[in-house]
Amino acid sequence: MRSIVKTAAVALGGIALAVSGQGIAGAATTATTSTTPVPSCVTAQASYFFNTLVAVTNGCSTQQSVRVNFGPSTNQCVVLQAGQTTTVTEPDFFWFTGLTTC
């Protein structure tokens, strides 16, 4: 019985270490993303219902590369043609924090 408990404790410790390592790597990646705001002709409308949905519209006359930022540390880069609208989705525990350039 003790060997089962020890094995389980080692396995859980390894899982916790792996998860914390991924969190550290993710935080380092996020810190290097752009903070340059998008042009005012690019707009976003967020809605929250089971998931966070962000409709991003490019009202500019040229193609735009836009990073849709979600808290605490995730983001998605999308390329929008002039006049195009797309919806970016994340689980509801990630909230929309704004747009920056890719």
NORKA-V631650 format. One record per helix or strand. SS is the DSSP state (H for helix, E for strand). FROM is the first residue (numbers start at 0). LEN is the number of residues. If there is no record, write none. Layout:
((SS & FROM & LEN) (SS & FROM & LEN))
This chain:
((H & 1 & 30) (E & 41 & 7) (E & 50 & 8) (E & 63 & 8) (E & 73 & 7) (E & 84 & 7) (E & 94 & 7))
